[in-house]
């Protein structure tokens, strides 16, 4: 029996130069795959396709990782675009919303990262700050420019949340690469971490499910190299996927 659960990882659709032509390509940063593999799983990349295909893709996997990427189109939460809105991909938004709602109905383990926690919030009726600096006036600066700038800011993590159990009791310092953020939490979602300086939401959970966690930072950047507190999020996802698989086989 293979004890390595198959985890679906969502992709970004981007233009890629190949054979002197620009082609649309489904792509994902390698560290997501490496983090899933280091935690004991196997990765299946999920292309941005019709929302009607969401259920069929979920039939193949035991858990989900929603990845980072471009801004969520504001039409999905009933707003007009802010002047600071960046690139959007309506096709990706629609597919991931369908994927999330179907996965929730199946009680499938989920780890949603950066843009992932934002689309998670929108999928269940929440909304976003389209641009944190101009809409809140906060001075924290959530969009660091370099990967090697080290931990960017500190979080307050709420006990006894899933995140607190995974990351441990010590203060949590995270990287930060976003200008949008969750504003009003969606149905069933509970904020379980906030930035110390400005109080912005940094994690959402659904406590009614065994493993349903979204984080605003990028744990995969450190989990891929084995940093324990980042890897713990992926290890928790894999454990939940195994438990779900064992329960289904009985």
Backbone bond lengths (Angstrom), bond angles and torsions (degrees), N, CA, C in turn:
res aa  C-N    CA-C-N  psi(-1)  N-CA   C-N-CA  omega(-1)  CA-C   N-CA-C  phi
1 X - - - 1.479 - - 1.521 109.73 -
2 X 1.323 116.85 132.68 1.462 121.40 178.37 1.520 109.11 -81.00
3 X 1.352 116.41 120.28 1.466 121.05 -178.98 1.517 111.03 -97.23
4 X 1.322 117.35 23.31 1.462 121.66 179.62 1.523 108.76 -111.80
5 X 1.325 117.86 94.35 1.465 120.15 -176.98 1.526 111.65 -59.63
6 X 1.329 114.54 146.62 1.462 121.30 177.68 1.524 108.42 -88.52
7 X 1.343 115.87 122.10 1.459 122.57 -175.87 1.527 109.29 -112.14
8 X 1.324 116.17 124.73 1.458 120.36 176.46 1.517 111.23 -77.79
9 X 1.326 116.47 131.87 1.465 123.01 179.43 1.528 108.36 -120.27
10 X 1.315 116.30 122.62 1.461 119.28 -178.87 1.528 111.26 -74.06
11 X 1.324 115.45 157.09 1.464 121.92 -174.13 1.530 111.58 -116.09
12 X 1.312 113.93 166.06 1.459 122.53 168.63 1.527 108.44 -105.61
13 X 1.320 117.63 135.25 1.464 121.12 173.98 1.528 107.99 -90.99
14 X 1.328 116.12 121.71 1.462 120.39 -175.53 1.525 109.84 -139.47
15 X 1.320 115.97 155.58 1.456 120.84 174.52 1.523 109.18 -78.84
16 X 1.330 115.99 130.96 1.462 122.12 -178.12 1.519 108.98 -130.16
17 X 1.351 115.30 133.86 1.465 119.47 -179.71 1.518 109.20 -81.28
18 X 1.333 116.84 121.17 1.458 122.01 177.65 1.517 108.61 -144.59
19 X 1.333 115.48 130.46 1.476 120.86 -179.55 1.524 111.35 52.78
20 X 1.328 115.73 42.94 1.456 124.14 177.29 1.531 113.18 63.38
21 X 1.325 116.24 20.34 1.455 120.59 176.98 1.523 109.44 -130.84
22 X 1.339 115.18 147.40 1.457 119.79 174.00 1.520 108.85 -87.17
23 X 1.333 115.70 126.18 1.450 120.52 -178.38 1.527 109.32 -128.62
24 X 1.335 116.16 143.48 1.449 119.84 173.69 1.521 109.54 -70.83
25 X 1.337 115.12 130.53 1.459 121.55 -173.99 1.514 110.12 -131.87
26 X 1.327 116.76 138.96 1.460 121.40 172.22 1.522 107.73 -87.85
27 X 1.330 116.44 123.73 1.453 119.66 -171.82 1.518 111.13 -140.28
28 X 1.338 115.87 155.90 1.456 121.44 176.72 1.527 108.08 -148.37
29 X 1.309 116.34 143.44 1.463 120.43 177.99 1.522 109.69 -64.55
30 X 1.312 116.66 134.87 1.462 122.80 -172.17 1.531 112.49 -57.68
31 X 1.328 118.01 -30.86 1.466 119.81 -174.59 1.530 112.66 -65.13
32 X 1.330 119.14 -24.67 1.470 119.52 174.70 1.530 110.16 -64.07
33 X 1.317 116.03 -46.87 1.461 121.02 179.35 1.526 110.00 -62.96
34 X 1.319 116.96 -46.12 1.459 120.92 -178.61 1.526 111.50 -61.71
35 X 1.335 117.13 -37.32 1.464 120.30 -179.63 1.526 111.31 -67.52
36 X 1.336 116.39 -42.71 1.459 119.88 176.65 1.523 110.75 -62.76
37 X 1.315 117.21 -43.52 1.458 120.73 179.98 1.526 111.45 -66.29
38 X 1.306 117.91 -41.84 1.472 121.08 179.69 1.526 110.66 -63.27
39 X 1.334 116.51 -32.86 1.465 120.60 179.21 1.528 112.53 -79.69
40 X 1.329 117.03 -5.54 1.454 120.04 175.13 1.504 115.59 107.29
41 X 1.339 117.91 13.86 1.455 120.71 -179.66 1.510 113.19 -113.11
42 X 1.315 115.21 179.15 1.452 123.47 172.53 1.520 108.22 -118.56
43 X 1.318 116.97 148.71 1.463 121.67 -174.54 1.518 111.49 -106.82
44 X 1.334 115.40 138.73 1.464 122.52 171.38 1.524 107.40 -125.17
45 X 1.332 117.41 117.26 1.457 121.06 -179.05 1.516 110.03 -77.49
46 X 1.328 116.25 131.04 1.458 122.48 -177.20 1.522 108.97 -104.88
47 X 1.328 118.36 115.77 1.471 120.83 -178.37 1.520 111.49 -74.30
48 X 1.313 116.32 156.46 1.461 121.24 175.50 1.522 108.70 -79.35
49 X 1.312 114.01 107.70 1.462 119.51 -173.40 1.523 108.77 -137.05
50 X 1.311 117.00 -161.45 1.461 121.00 -177.22 1.528 111.14 -65.67
51 X 1.335 118.08 138.09 1.467 120.12 174.20 1.526 112.77 -55.57
52 X 1.334 117.64 -24.96 1.458 120.74 179.07 1.523 112.73 -65.12
53 X 1.326 116.89 -17.77 1.467 120.75 -178.66 1.523 112.65 -90.00
54 X 1.322 117.94 -4.11 1.467 120.86 -173.78 1.527 112.11 -57.84
55 X 1.320 117.29 -47.39 1.469 120.60 -177.71 1.534 111.02 -61.79
56 X 1.315 116.92 -41.25 1.468 120.05 -178.88 1.521 111.25 -64.61
57 X 1.339 117.52 -38.95 1.461 119.41 177.45 1.520 111.12 -67.61
58 X 1.320 117.39 -37.45 1.464 119.90 179.00 1.524 111.98 -65.79
59 X 1.338 117.12 -26.89 1.466 120.01 176.30 1.527 111.93 -61.44
60 X 1.338 116.56 -21.11 1.469 120.97 -174.59 1.524 113.53 -90.15
61 X 1.341 118.27 -19.78 1.463 120.90 -168.57 1.529 111.71 -120.92
62 X 1.343 114.33 164.66 1.465 121.12 179.31 1.517 112.93 -108.78
63 X 1.313 117.47 -7.24 1.458 122.72 179.80 1.513 109.72 -166.79
64 X 1.341 115.54 169.92 1.460 121.34 -176.12 1.522 111.75 -131.31
65 X 1.331 115.53 142.98 1.461 122.80 165.16 1.520 106.83 -121.43
66 X 1.333 116.41 119.52 1.464 121.32 172.74 1.514 108.53 -95.11
67 X 1.315 116.23 126.28 1.457 121.74 -170.06 1.522 112.48 -95.20
68 X 1.322 114.67 173.34 1.453 121.76 176.83 1.516 111.99 -76.43
69 X 1.332 115.89 -179.12 1.455 119.44 179.86 1.514 111.79 156.38
70 X 1.328 115.43 -150.32 1.456 121.57 -174.51 1.528 111.54 -77.42
71 X 1.320 116.44 176.79 1.460 121.96 -177.51 1.523 111.85 -65.62
72 X 1.325 115.21 152.73 1.462 121.59 172.77 1.531 108.27 -80.19
73 X 1.325 116.75 132.04 1.465 120.43 -179.89 1.529 109.85 -62.96
74 X 1.338 118.16 125.02 1.471 120.47 -174.84 1.518 114.55 -64.63
75 X 1.320 118.42 -17.32 1.469 119.12 178.76 1.526 110.92 -62.97
76 X 1.342 117.99 -23.42 1.457 120.48 -178.98 1.532 112.13 -74.66
77 X 1.345 116.99 -12.06 1.466 118.48 171.84 1.528 111.14 -126.19
78 X 1.351 115.40 26.99 1.450 121.71 167.82 1.506 116.42 74.08
79 X 1.345 118.16 30.14 1.458 121.16 179.62 1.525 110.91 -125.12
80 X 1.321 115.71 157.85 1.458 122.49 170.90 1.529 109.19 -82.86
81 X 1.330 118.67 153.45 1.460 120.56 -178.36 1.526 113.24 -64.44
82 X 1.309 116.24 135.86 1.460 123.85 171.82 1.539 108.36 -75.44
83 X 1.336 119.19 150.53 1.467 120.12 179.67 1.529 114.01 -57.29
84 X 1.329 118.00 -24.90 1.466 120.67 -177.70 1.520 113.54 -91.51
85 X 1.356 117.10 5.78 1.463 119.06 -179.27 1.520 109.53 -62.04
86 X 1.329 116.05 142.03 1.462 121.83 -179.33 1.526 108.60 -100.39
87 X 1.321 118.11 -160.23 1.456 122.30 -179.89 1.523 110.81 -59.43
88 X 1.332 116.36 141.95 1.458 121.85 174.78 1.527 108.71 -127.98
89 X 1.333 115.68 160.74 1.454 121.75 179.11 1.526 107.38 -139.98
90 X 1.341 116.42 94.46 1.460 121.07 -177.41 1.525 112.30 -58.46
91 X 1.327 116.93 -36.76 1.466 120.74 -178.89 1.526 110.35 -63.26
92 X 1.317 116.36 -45.82 1.462 120.03 178.05 1.521 110.77 -63.31
93 X 1.331 116.88 -45.24 1.464 120.23 -179.73 1.524 111.00 -56.27
94 X 1.331 116.74 -48.49 1.464 120.97 -176.30 1.527 111.19 -64.76
95 X 1.336 117.29 -40.69 1.464 120.46 179.64 1.524 110.53 -66.54
96 X 1.333 117.34 -44.98 1.460 119.16 -177.19 1.524 111.87 -69.18
97 X 1.318 118.75 -33.81 1.470 120.77 176.11 1.525 109.67 -62.68
98 X 1.333 116.92 -45.14 1.465 120.35 177.38 1.526 110.89 -62.80
99 X 1.325 116.97 -40.92 1.465 122.44 179.82 1.530 110.45 -62.08
100 X 1.314 116.61 -45.21 1.462 121.53 -178.71 1.525 111.75 -64.67
101 X 1.309 116.83 -45.14 1.466 119.29 -178.08 1.523 111.09 -65.80
102 X 1.326 116.77 -39.14 1.460 119.93 178.43 1.525 111.21 -69.75
103 X 1.334 117.22 -39.53 1.463 120.71 178.89 1.528 110.97 -65.63
104 X 1.320 116.56 -38.09 1.463 120.53 178.13 1.524 110.49 -63.08
105 X 1.316 116.89 -42.72 1.460 120.48 179.14 1.522 111.61 -62.59
106 X 1.337 116.46 -30.84 1.471 121.64 178.79 1.532 112.37 -86.15
107 X 1.332 116.91 -6.49 1.471 122.37 -175.84 1.533 111.02 60.37
108 X 1.328 115.29 36.32 1.458 121.74 -178.74 1.526 110.33 -78.31
109 X 1.334 119.61 136.32 1.466 121.49 177.93 1.532 112.19 -59.20
110 X 1.334 114.94 139.93 1.465 121.41 -176.03 1.518 110.91 -138.79
111 X 1.338 115.51 135.96 1.457 122.75 166.65 1.524 106.79 -125.01
112 X 1.337 117.18 113.50 1.463 122.81 -178.04 1.526 108.87 -108.88
113 X 1.321 116.70 129.49 1.468 121.97 -169.69 1.528 110.91 -120.85
114 X 1.327 116.52 128.48 1.460 125.99 175.60 1.526 111.19 54.57
115 X 1.323 119.40 -107.77 1.461 120.46 174.44 1.532 110.15 -53.59
116 X 1.342 115.86 -31.81 1.456 120.38 -179.29 1.515 113.33 -57.98
117 X 1.338 117.62 -42.91 1.469 119.39 179.38 1.525 110.19 -70.50
118 X 1.325 117.14 -28.96 1.463 120.44 178.79 1.532 111.07 -69.58
119 X 1.332 117.90 -46.67 1.459 119.80 179.13 1.522 110.35 -69.88
120 X 1.327 117.95 -31.08 1.461 121.67 172.80 1.524 110.31 -58.21
121 X 1.311 116.58 -47.79 1.462 120.81 -179.64 1.528 111.20 -62.53
122 X 1.323 116.54 -43.18 1.464 121.16 -179.68 1.530 110.46 -65.96
123 X 1.328 117.96 -38.36 1.466 121.78 -177.82 1.516 112.30 -60.01
124 X 1.345 116.40 -25.55 1.464 119.77 -177.68 1.531 112.22 -114.55
125 X 1.338 114.76 28.79 1.461 120.39 169.67 1.505 115.82 90.48
126 X 1.323 118.89 4.20 1.457 121.07 175.48 1.520 111.26 -81.49
127 X 1.331 116.24 178.08 1.460 119.73 177.40 1.521 109.66 -135.59
128 X 1.338 115.14 179.26 1.463 121.57 -172.48 1.521 111.34 -129.04
129 X 1.319 115.45 152.59 1.459 120.15 157.47 1.519 105.76 -75.05
130 X 1.317 117.15 119.93 1.461 119.81 179.58 1.517 111.60 -70.80
131 X 1.339 116.73 -27.02 1.462 120.87 178.47 1.527 108.13 -154.02
132 X 1.323 116.20 102.60 1.467 120.70 -175.38 1.527 113.84 -54.66
133 X 1.332 119.70 -49.06 1.474 118.37 -175.36 1.521 113.67 -59.24
134 X 1.338 117.58 -44.85 1.466 119.60 -174.97 1.526 112.68 -82.91
135 X 1.335 117.74 -25.84 1.463 119.70 -176.49 1.522 113.73 -93.30
136 X 1.316 117.77 -17.86 1.469 119.98 179.96 1.524 112.84 -120.66
137 X 1.335 117.47 -19.78 1.464 119.78 -177.15 1.511 113.54 70.69
138 X 1.349 117.42 14.04 1.475 118.03 -178.34 1.522 110.36 -69.83
139 X 1.297 115.26 154.70 1.463 121.53 -175.50 1.518 112.61 -109.80
140 X 1.347 116.88 6.69 1.465 118.81 -176.13 1.517 111.75 -67.76
141 X 1.328 117.20 -41.83 1.463 119.74 -177.55 1.513 110.26 76.89
142 X 1.333 117.63 86.97 1.464 121.20 -173.92 1.518 113.24 -86.83
143 X 1.323 118.25 -6.17 1.461 120.60 -175.59 1.523 110.57 -107.64
144 X 1.351 115.89 82.61 1.464 118.15 176.27 1.521 109.04 -69.10
145 X 1.320 117.14 153.14 1.459 120.73 -170.38 1.519 113.46 -99.17
146 X 1.327 117.80 -19.33 1.462 120.44 -175.61 1.522 110.00 -125.59
147 X 1.340 115.63 143.78 1.458 119.83 178.69 1.523 112.11 -67.09
148 X 1.337 116.84 -28.17 1.470 119.91 -173.84 1.526 112.56 -97.69
149 X 1.348 117.46 21.03 1.463 119.56 177.94 1.525 112.83 -75.08
150 X 1.326 117.56 -5.35 1.461 120.83 179.30 1.515 111.95 79.84
151 X 1.329 118.04 -175.90 1.471 119.91 178.27 1.523 110.92 -55.50
152 X 1.343 116.10 131.63 1.452 120.73 -170.01 1.516 112.68 -93.40
153 X 1.324 116.99 -41.90 1.465 118.98 178.56 1.530 110.27 -154.87
154 X 1.310 115.94 170.56 1.470 122.47 -174.94 1.526 110.91 -102.82
155 X 1.331 115.32 149.55 1.449 121.80 178.64 1.531 110.87 -116.02
156 X 1.321 115.59 149.86 1.456 122.33 161.96 1.519 107.50 -97.07
157 X 1.328 117.07 120.85 1.462 122.19 -179.92 1.514 108.78 -105.81
158 X 1.337 116.01 131.46 1.461 121.43 -176.70 1.523 111.21 -83.35
159 X 1.355 118.01 121.28 1.459 119.03 169.61 1.518 108.47 -83.47
160 X 1.312 120.97 155.42 1.469 127.56 -2.49 1.531 110.73 -97.75
161 X 1.300 118.31 58.55 1.460 123.30 -176.12 1.525 111.23 -72.25
162 X 1.330 115.07 165.37 1.462 120.98 173.27 1.525 110.24 -57.97
163 X 1.338 117.03 -44.63 1.459 120.35 179.87 1.520 111.50 -59.75
164 X 1.323 117.47 -41.93 1.465 120.89 179.08 1.522 110.84 -63.50
165 X 1.319 117.31 -39.85 1.468 120.15 179.06 1.526 111.16 -66.21
166 X 1.321 116.78 -36.65 1.461 120.26 -178.29 1.524 112.60 -76.70
167 X 1.336 116.76 -42.70 1.470 120.25 -171.55 1.517 113.42 -90.43
168 X 1.332 117.33 -15.92 1.456 119.91 179.17 1.519 112.54 87.82
169 X 1.348 116.89 173.63 1.464 121.25 -170.47 1.525 115.67 -80.83
170 X 1.330 118.93 -17.54 1.466 120.19 -176.04 1.523 110.42 -67.61
171 X 1.351 118.23 155.67 1.475 120.58 176.51 1.529 110.77 -54.36
172 X 1.322 115.58 142.99 1.456 121.20 -176.49 1.521 109.30 -107.07
173 X 1.327 115.74 121.78 1.459 121.84 177.00 1.525 108.30 -111.95
174 X 1.329 116.81 130.80 1.463 120.42 -170.88 1.525 111.48 -130.42
175 X 1.335 114.42 162.16 1.459 120.32 170.21 1.528 109.16 -79.36
176 X 1.326 117.57 176.02 1.465 119.55 -174.41 1.527 109.80 -161.05
177 X 1.354 115.81 119.80 1.466 120.46 -176.09 1.533 110.52 -138.40
178 X 1.329 117.87 53.34 1.461 119.05 -175.92 1.530 110.60 -145.56
179 X 1.334 115.49 155.26 1.463 120.00 171.51 1.528 110.91 -121.32
180 X 1.347 116.79 -9.93 1.455 121.11 170.84 1.526 109.25 -101.84
181 X 1.338 116.54 161.12 1.462 119.91 179.62 1.518 109.31 -159.89
182 X 1.332 116.01 158.88 1.457 121.07 177.20 1.528 109.71 -66.89
183 X 1.322 115.73 136.22 1.462 121.10 179.42 1.530 109.73 -107.29
184 X 1.311 117.86 -77.24 1.467 121.93 176.32 1.518 108.59 -97.46
185 X 1.334 116.94 123.93 1.463 121.31 -176.51 1.518 110.87 -67.50
186 X 1.336 116.11 141.15 1.449 122.52 179.81 1.516 113.08 -74.54
187 X 1.322 115.73 177.55 1.464 122.80 -177.09 1.520 111.77 -57.76
188 X 1.326 115.55 125.37 1.455 121.05 176.30 1.513 114.94 79.62
189 X 1.322 117.87 -4.59 1.458 121.38 -176.86 1.532 110.30 -96.45
190 X 1.333 114.93 136.69 1.466 121.20 -176.43 1.526 108.98 -121.20
191 X 1.341 119.05 125.64 1.469 119.86 173.64 1.526 110.15 -66.14
192 X 1.330 116.79 127.50 1.464 120.37 -179.29 1.525 113.04 -122.28
193 X 1.325 117.95 2.19 1.460 121.75 171.96 1.516 108.81 -153.27
194 X 1.331 114.99 141.91 1.456 121.23 177.69 1.531 109.00 -136.86
195 X 1.338 115.45 150.35 1.460 120.31 174.68 1.519 109.32 -64.66
196 X 1.326 116.36 134.75 1.467 121.00 -175.71 1.520 111.24 -60.80
197 X 1.324 117.20 -43.53 1.470 119.27 -170.96 1.522 113.27 -75.59
198 X 1.338 118.33 -40.48 1.462 118.49 -173.48 1.531 114.20 -120.10
199 X 1.325 117.98 -3.39 1.453 120.91 175.49 1.510 115.39 75.63
200 X 1.324 118.40 8.57 1.459 120.04 -179.39 1.530 110.19 -68.07
201 X 1.328 116.15 148.42 1.468 122.13 -177.00 1.526 109.88 -67.89
202 X 1.328 115.58 129.28 1.467 121.48 179.55 1.528 112.65 -118.51
203 X 1.331 117.99 -10.46 1.464 120.42 176.50 1.526 109.44 -154.31
204 X 1.331 115.17 143.63 1.460 122.71 174.71 1.524 108.68 -129.09
205 X 1.328 116.05 143.82 1.461 121.50 176.80 1.523 109.44 -137.60
206 X 1.330 115.68 157.23 1.461 121.77 166.61 1.517 106.84 -111.89
207 X 1.336 118.17 102.97 1.465 120.59 -175.10 1.518 113.78 -68.69
208 X 1.349 118.02 -8.24 1.461 119.67 178.34 1.526 112.10 -80.64
209 X 1.332 117.27 -10.56 1.460 121.59 -179.71 1.525 110.06 -111.31
210 X 1.338 118.02 152.90 1.466 120.31 -178.41 1.528 114.11 -62.12
211 X 1.357 117.53 -38.98 1.470 120.04 -179.39 1.518 108.32 -150.31
212 X 1.318 115.25 98.48 1.474 121.12 -179.00 1.523 106.31 -143.46
213 X 1.344 116.12 94.22 1.464 122.16 -168.44 1.518 110.38 -133.88
214 X 1.324 115.97 132.63 1.456 121.87 171.93 1.515 110.16 -124.39
215 X 1.336 117.12 135.26 1.461 121.73 -179.93 1.517 109.98 -127.05
216 X 1.334 116.58 147.03 1.451 121.20 -175.11 1.525 112.81 -85.04
217 X 1.314 117.81 -17.09 1.463 120.51 -179.56 1.532 110.18 -94.96
218 X 1.337 116.81 -172.35 1.461 122.26 -175.45 1.527 110.80 -117.43
219 X 1.348 118.39 81.99 1.461 119.78 179.95 1.522 113.20 -66.18
220 X 1.335 117.53 -23.68 1.465 119.20 -177.89 1.529 112.70 -64.47
221 X 1.329 117.17 -24.90 1.467 119.49 -179.81 1.518 111.66 -65.29
222 X 1.325 116.45 -27.89 1.467 121.04 179.11 1.523 112.34 -104.86
223 X 1.328 117.04 -30.50 1.468 120.16 -179.54 1.520 111.17 -63.58
224 X 1.326 117.71 -34.27 1.463 120.84 -177.96 1.523 111.98 -61.00
225 X 1.329 116.53 -28.05 1.472 120.09 178.61 1.530 111.95 -98.20
226 X 1.333 117.41 3.81 1.453 120.94 172.85 1.508 116.60 95.38
227 X 1.346 119.08 10.62 1.467 120.18 178.39 1.525 108.47 -60.31
228 X 1.347 118.05 123.40 1.471 120.79 -165.67 1.521 115.10 -59.95
229 X 1.315 119.24 -44.13 1.470 119.98 -173.38 1.530 111.55 -74.18
230 X 1.321 117.42 -28.00 1.470 120.50 174.24 1.523 110.86 -77.25
231 X 1.329 115.98 -43.31 1.460 120.17 179.92 1.521 111.16 -63.56
232 X 1.341 116.91 -28.69 1.468 120.56 -179.33 1.523 112.12 -58.73
233 X 1.331 118.64 -31.17 1.457 121.07 179.28 1.528 110.48 -67.49
234 X 1.320 116.45 -40.68 1.462 120.44 178.82 1.523 111.08 -74.50
235 X 1.326 116.89 -38.00 1.461 119.79 177.40 1.527 110.43 -63.29
236 X 1.335 116.61 -39.25 1.462 120.41 176.35 1.512 112.15 -62.78
237 X 1.334 116.32 -41.82 1.461 120.98 176.96 1.525 110.61 -59.91
238 X 1.329 117.01 -45.38 1.461 120.98 -178.43 1.527 111.57 -66.44
239 X 1.324 116.46 -39.36 1.471 119.56 177.41 1.528 110.87 -61.95
240 X 1.338 115.74 -43.35 1.465 119.66 178.96 1.522 111.03 -64.76
241 X 1.332 117.29 -37.42 1.470 120.71 178.48 1.524 110.75 -65.31
242 X 1.338 117.25 -40.68 1.468 120.29 177.81 1.527 110.94 -64.58
243 X 1.324 116.59 -44.26 1.465 120.20 -179.60 1.522 111.16 -62.27
244 X 1.323 115.80 -40.19 1.458 119.34 178.37 1.524 110.84 -64.70
245 X 1.338 115.69 -40.70 1.461 119.80 178.61 1.513 112.07 -65.48
246 X 1.330 117.24 -39.42 1.468 120.82 179.08 1.514 111.12 -65.60
247 X 1.329 116.09 -41.38 1.464 120.15 179.42 1.524 111.39 -64.50
248 X 1.339 116.16 -37.80 1.462 120.29 -178.16 1.519 112.10 -70.11
249 X 1.356 116.87 -27.29 1.459 120.67 -176.95 1.522 113.90 -83.99
250 X 1.340 117.01 -9.02 1.466 120.62 -177.99 1.527 111.18 -83.20
